[in-house]
Amino acid sequence: MSAALAELLDWRMAAAVLATAIAGLMRGYSGFGTAILLAPVYSSLWGTRAGVPVMLLMELFVSLQLLPRAWHEADRRVILPLGGAAFVATPLGAVILITADPEGLRRFIGGFVLVFGLLLMTGWRYHGSRPLPLNIAVGTVAGLLKGATGMSGPPVILYLLAGTEAAIRHRANLIVFFAMIAIISVVGPLWGGLMDMAVLLKLAVVLPVLMICVPLGARLFHVIPVRFYKPFAMGALMVAGSIALFS
């Protein structure tokens, strides 16, 4: 217990709080950003076997916070099979989290975030149709990533943001998808014994920061033009990925 409490007072917790505030604003504004930003940062600060479980628990709380309104605005024809496939695949990915080398997994998370950020910066998106088999395939990949790294967003974001829907529909689709797999994502780490007191103490510090910043970000969605948000978000992803990959 004393070692866990000592971790709450060092510079790592201050860095985690700052990253959490930024991620909360990103999540409230765009509907994504929590896991993509925090998975590499938390993994670098605390290791994957503590950082990923903390992030997964936070994702559960914030998803439930945003879900009620988004449910009515989302395209459920696409999101339900996408989220259903991810729901099934997530526990399989959790086996990787429990058994993989933490150092190698941390560097994979960092590299993955960097590649995803670069793709967003280039403007690349999937521009094909969204048939049911493809929805299931993308959802399965996203679920495996969610269980192993805490990040289901990259393939789903690149897949969904290619459509012609309004920004409010894109945002709602992402919120509903993340909410669908938030509950199942904590089962693997819980079963694997990763949800220990050290994880819960870290969660007790950073979760209030996230819960405050997400509603603030949601309000900013109606105030700040996207052209100002995107450079900030892309820069945050580049920094977070580089920290995990090269630290």
Long-range contacts (C-beta under 8 A, 24 or more apart in sequence): 1-197, 3-198, 4-197, 4-198, 4-201, 5-201, 7-46, 7-198, 7-201, 7-202, 8-201, 8-202, 8-205, 12-45, 12-46, 13-202, 13-205, 15-41, 15-45, 16-41, 16-42, 16-45, 16-46, 16-202, 16-205, 16-206, 17-205, 17-206, 17-209, 19-240, 20-58, 20-206, 20-209, 20-210, 20-213, 21-209, 21-210, 21-213, 22-213, 22-236, 23-210, 23-213, 24-62, 24-209, 24-210, 24-211, 24-212, 24-213, 24-214, 24-216, 24-217, 25-213, 25-214, 25-216, 25-217, 25-220, 26-217, 26-233, 26-236, 27-62, 27-66, 27-210, 27-214, 27-217, 28-66, 28-213, 28-214, 28-215, 28-216, 28-217, 28-218, 28-219, 28-220, 28-221, 29-217, 29-218, 29-220, 29-221, 29-224, 29-229, 30-171, 30-174, 30-217, 30-221, 30-229, 30-233, 31-66, 31-70, 31-170, 31-171, 31-172, 31-173, 31-174, 31-175, 31-178, 32-153, 32-157, 32-174, 32-178, 33-233, 33-236, 34-58, 34-59, 34-62, 34-210, 35-59, 35-146, 35-150, 35-151, 35-152, 35-153, 36-113, 36-116, 36-151, 36-153, 36-154, 36-237, 36-240, 37-236, 37-237, 37-240, 38-150, 38-240, 39-109, 39-113, 39-149, 39-150, 39-151, 39-244, 40-106, 40-109, 40-110, 40-113, 40-240, 40-241, 40-243, 40-244, 40-245, 41-240, 41-243, 41-244, 43-105, 43-106, 43-109, 43-110, 43-244, 44-106, 44-110, 44-243, 44-244, 44-247, 46-202, 47-102, 47-106, 48-97, 48-100, 48-102, 48-105, 48-106, 48-109, 48-149, 49-97, 49-98, 49-102, 49-194, 50-194, 50-198, 50-199, 50-202, 51-150, 52-97, 52-149, 52-150, 52-189, 52-194, 53-186, 53-189, 53-194, 53-195, 53-199, 54-199, 54-202, 54-203, 54-206, 55-150, 56-150, 56-182, 56-185, 56-186, 56-189, 57-186, 57-195, 57-199, 57-203, 57-207, 58-203, 58-206, 58-207, 58-210, 59-150, 59-178, 59-182, 59-185, 60-182, 60-183, 60-185, 60-186, 61-207, 61-210, 61-211, 62-210, 62-211, 62-214, 63-175, 63-178, 63-179, 63-182, 64-179, 64-182, 65-211, 65-214, 65-215, 66-175, 66-179, 66-214, 66-218, 67-175, 67-176, 67-179, 69-172, 70-171, 70-172, 70-175, 70-176, 70-179, 71-172, 71-176, 72-172, 73-168, 73-169, 73-171, 73-172, 74-169, 74-172, 74-173, 74-175, 74-176, 75-165, 75-169, 75-173, 76-176, 78-130, 78-135, 78-160, 78-173, 79-173, 79-176, 79-177, 79-180, 80-180, 81-132, 81-135, 81-136, 81-139, 82-135, 82-136, 82-138, 82-139, 82-142, 82-156, 82-177, 83-139, 83-176, 83-177, 83-180, 83-181, 84-136, 84-139, 84-180, 85-135, 85-136, 85-137, 85-138, 85-139, 85-140, 85-142, 85-143, 86-139, 86-140, 86-142, 86-143, 86-146, 86-152, 86-156, 86-177, 86-180, 86-181, 87-143, 87-180, 87-181, 87-184, 88-140, 88-143, 89-139, 89-140, 89-141, 89-142, 89-143, 89-144, 89-146, 89-147, 90-143, 90-144, 90-146, 90-147, 90-152, 90-181, 90-184, 90-185, 90-188, 91-147, 91-184, 91-187, 91-188, 92-143, 92-144, 92-147, 93-143, 93-144, 93-145, 93-146, 93-147, 93-148, 93-149, 93-188, 94-147, 94-148, 94-185, 94-187, 94-188, 94-189, 94-191, 94-192, 95-147, 95-188, 96-144, 96-147, 96-148, 97-147, 97-148, 97-149, 97-188, 97-189, 97-192, 97-194, 98-188, 98-189, 98-192, 98-194, 100-148, 105-148, 105-149, 106-244, 107-244, 107-245, 108-149, 109-149, 109-150, 109-151, 109-244, 110-240, 110-241, 110-242, 110-243, 110-244, 110-245, 110-246, 111-241, 111-245, 112-145, 112-149, 112-151, 112-154, 112-241, 113-151, 113-154, 113-237, 113-240, 113-241, 113-244, 114-237, 114-238, 114-241, 114-242, 114-245, 116-154, 116-157, 116-158, 116-237, 116-241, 117-234, 117-237, 117-238, 117-241, 119-158, 120-157, 120-158, 120-234, 120-237, 121-234, 124-158, 125-158, 125-161, 125-162, 126-158, 126-159, 126-162, 127-162, 128-162, 130-159, 130-163, 142-177, 142-181, 143-181, 146-181, 146-185, 147-185, 147-188, 150-185, 152-177, 152-178, 152-181, 152-185, 153-178, 167-226, 171-221
